[in-house]
Amino acid sequence: RSLRESVDIVERSINRCDKIIADLLDFTRTPKLIAEPTALDEWLQEGLDAYSLSPAITLRRDLRSRAVVSFDRDRLGRALRNILDNACQAMVAAEDGKQKILSVAAGVKDGRVEISIEDTGPGIAREHFGKLFDRFYRVDESRTRDTSTGGAGLGLSIARWAVEAHGGTIDLDSTPGEGSTFRITLPQAGGRTSAA
């Protein structure tokens, strides 16, 4: 084993520990949300630019809500990263020969902002839907949530808590063998910005 490989293993281990500690802290305290009016599309663009994506995954973006949303950027950012992690881990773990595509879209529907995160992973059977956002719940080896990175299995629970704390909802649509789509809806803060 080369020195570089050993350093990479150490770095991954540190990142896993950091994530576990951050996830557990989220469930042992109830921090006050610091909501700020934010141009959603630009915020999502910046978050996706900063997200560390596997070279095996193609990212597609369709960000055209032109909406302003009031939210705690750190809390909602962590929720978004947890969902992205879930999608990416599922695709990377699935050795099915399918093209691995992560699609993130933002729009306005029925007066509320909608963010969708769609993957081409193995999908999730409907019998798991009711428990998917429960703490420590794991689906299976092909849809591990946090387990493939050594997490505590809290990622989607934290995401739901953060979204609901902002007056929003989070839903799942998934078909085994085809992929999954997580949809987050949030109330708008100040309507829409100027048209593109």
C-alpha positions as CSV (number, residue, x, y, z in Angstrom):
1,R,0.0,0.0,0.0
2,S,1.4,3.4,-1.0
3,L,1.7,6.4,1.3
4,R,-0.9,8.2,-0.7
5,E,-3.4,5.4,-0.3
6,S,-2.8,5.3,3.4
7,V,-3.3,9.1,3.7
8,D,-6.5,8.8,1.7
9,I,-7.8,6.1,4.1
10,V,-7.0,8.3,7.1
11,E,-8.7,11.3,5.5
12,R,-11.8,9.3,4.8
13,S,-11.9,8.0,8.4
14,I,-11.6,11.5,9.8
15,N,-14.5,12.6,7.5
16,R,-16.6,9.7,8.6
17,C,-16.0,10.6,12.3
18,D,-16.8,14.3,11.6
19,K,-20.1,13.3,10.0
20,I,-21.1,10.9,12.8
21,I,-20.3,13.6,15.5
22,A,-22.2,16.3,13.5
23,D,-25.2,14.0,13.0
24,L,-25.4,12.9,16.7
25,L,-25.1,16.6,17.8
26,D,-28.1,17.4,15.7
27,F,-30.1,15.0,17.7
28,T,-28.9,16.0,21.1
29,R,-29.6,19.7,20.8
30,T,-32.3,21.9,19.4
31,P,-30.5,24.8,17.9
32,K,-32.3,28.0,17.0
33,L,-32.8,28.5,13.3
34,I,-31.2,31.6,11.8
35,A,-33.4,32.2,8.7
36,E,-32.3,34.6,6.1
37,P,-34.1,35.5,2.8
38,T,-32.0,33.7,0.1
39,A,-32.1,33.5,-3.7
40,L,-32.7,29.8,-3.9
41,D,-31.3,29.1,-7.4
42,E,-28.0,30.8,-6.6
43,W,-27.7,29.1,-3.2
44,L,-28.3,25.7,-4.8
45,Q,-25.8,26.5,-7.6
46,E,-23.1,27.3,-5.0
47,G,-23.8,24.3,-2.9
48,L,-23.6,21.9,-5.9
49,D,-20.4,23.6,-7.1
50,A,-18.9,22.9,-3.7
51,Y,-20.2,19.3,-3.4
52,S,-17.6,16.6,-3.9
53,L,-19.1,14.4,-6.6
54,S,-17.8,11.0,-7.7
55,P,-16.2,11.1,-11.2
56,A,-18.6,8.2,-12.0
57,I,-21.7,10.4,-11.6
58,T,-23.0,13.0,-14.1
59,L,-24.7,16.0,-12.5
60,R,-27.6,17.7,-14.2
61,R,-29.1,21.0,-13.0
62,D,-32.3,22.7,-13.8
63,L,-32.5,25.6,-11.4
64,R,-35.1,28.1,-12.5
65,S,-37.4,28.8,-9.5
66,R,-36.3,32.5,-9.4
67,A,-37.6,32.3,-5.8
68,V,-36.6,33.9,-2.6
69,V,-36.8,31.6,0.4
70,S,-36.2,32.4,4.1
71,F,-34.2,29.6,5.7
72,D,-31.2,28.7,7.9
73,R,-28.5,28.2,5.2
74,D,-26.4,25.9,7.4
75,R,-29.2,23.6,8.5
76,L,-30.9,23.3,5.1
77,G,-27.5,23.0,3.5
78,R,-26.7,20.0,5.7
79,A,-30.1,18.5,4.8
80,L,-29.4,18.9,1.1
81,R,-26.0,17.3,1.5
82,N,-27.4,14.3,3.3
83,I,-29.9,13.7,0.5
84,L,-27.1,14.1,-2.1
85,D,-24.9,11.7,-0.1
86,N,-27.7,9.1,0.0
87,A,-28.3,9.3,-3.7
88,C,-24.6,9.2,-4.7
89,Q,-23.8,6.3,-2.3
90,A,-26.7,4.3,-3.7
91,M,-25.5,4.8,-7.3
92,V,-21.9,4.1,-6.6
93,A,-22.8,1.0,-4.6
94,A,-25.0,-0.4,-7.4
95,E,-22.9,-2.3,-9.9
96,D,-25.7,-2.6,-12.5
97,G,-24.0,-1.0,-15.5
98,K,-26.5,1.8,-15.6
99,Q,-25.5,5.4,-16.3
100,K,-25.2,7.2,-13.0
101,I,-27.0,10.5,-13.2
102,L,-27.8,12.9,-10.4
103,S,-30.4,15.5,-11.3
104,V,-31.2,18.5,-9.1
105,A,-34.0,20.9,-10.0
106,A,-35.8,23.9,-8.4
107,G,-39.1,25.4,-9.4
108,V,-42.3,26.8,-8.0
109,K,-45.5,24.7,-7.8
110,D,-48.8,25.7,-6.3
111,G,-47.2,28.7,-4.7
112,R,-44.5,26.8,-3.0
113,V,-40.9,26.2,-3.9
114,E,-40.0,22.6,-4.9
115,I,-36.5,21.2,-4.9
116,S,-36.1,17.7,-6.4
117,I,-33.1,15.4,-6.2
118,E,-33.3,12.5,-8.6
119,D,-30.9,9.6,-9.0
120,T,-30.6,6.6,-11.2
121,G,-29.7,4.2,-8.4
122,P,-31.3,0.9,-7.4
123,G,-34.5,2.5,-6.0
124,I,-36.3,1.7,-2.8
125,A,-39.2,-0.7,-2.3
126,R,-42.5,0.9,-1.2
127,E,-42.6,-1.1,2.1
128,H,-39.6,0.9,3.3
129,F,-41.2,4.4,2.6
130,G,-42.8,4.7,6.0
131,K,-39.6,4.1,8.0
132,L,-37.0,5.6,5.6
133,F,-36.7,8.8,7.6
134,D,-36.6,7.0,11.0
135,R,-33.3,7.3,13.0
136,F,-30.9,4.4,12.4
137,Y,-33.2,2.7,9.8
138,R,-31.3,1.0,7.0
139,V,-32.8,-0.3,3.8
140,D,-30.4,-2.9,2.4
141,E,-26.9,-3.3,1.1
142,S,-27.6,-1.5,-2.2
143,R,-29.3,1.5,-0.5
144,T,-27.2,2.0,2.6
145,R,-27.9,5.7,3.4
146,D,-25.0,6.5,5.7
147,T,-23.5,3.1,6.2
148,S,-21.2,3.0,3.2
149,T,-19.4,6.1,4.6
150,G,-19.5,4.9,8.2
151,G,-22.3,7.3,9.2
152,A,-24.7,6.9,12.1
153,G,-27.7,6.3,9.8
154,L,-29.2,9.7,10.7
155,G,-28.8,11.5,7.4
156,L,-32.4,11.4,6.2
157,S,-33.8,11.9,9.7
158,I,-31.8,15.1,10.0
159,A,-32.9,16.2,6.5
160,R,-36.6,15.7,7.4
161,W,-36.2,17.5,10.7
162,A,-34.5,20.5,9.0
163,V,-37.1,20.7,6.2
164,E,-40.1,20.5,8.6
165,A,-38.5,23.1,10.9
166,H,-38.7,25.5,8.0
167,G,-42.4,24.8,7.4
168,G,-41.7,22.5,4.5
169,T,-42.2,18.9,3.6
170,I,-40.0,16.1,2.2
171,D,-41.4,13.2,0.1
172,L,-40.0,10.3,-1.8
173,D,-40.9,8.7,-5.1
174,S,-39.0,5.6,-6.0
175,T,-39.2,2.5,-8.2
176,P,-36.9,-0.4,-7.6
177,G,-34.5,-0.8,-10.4
178,E,-35.1,2.7,-11.8
179,G,-34.1,5.2,-9.2
180,S,-35.4,7.6,-6.5
181,T,-36.6,11.2,-6.3
182,F,-36.7,13.2,-3.1
183,R,-38.8,16.3,-3.2
184,I,-38.5,19.2,-0.8
185,T,-41.2,21.9,-0.7
186,L,-40.7,25.2,1.2
187,P,-42.8,28.4,1.6
188,Q,-41.5,31.4,-0.4
189,A,-40.3,34.4,1.5
190,G,-40.6,37.3,-0.8
191,G,-42.1,36.0,-4.0
192,R,-40.1,35.6,-7.1
193,T,-37.1,37.6,-8.2
194,S,-37.0,39.3,-11.6
195,A,-37.7,37.0,-14.5
196,A,-34.7,35.5,-16.3
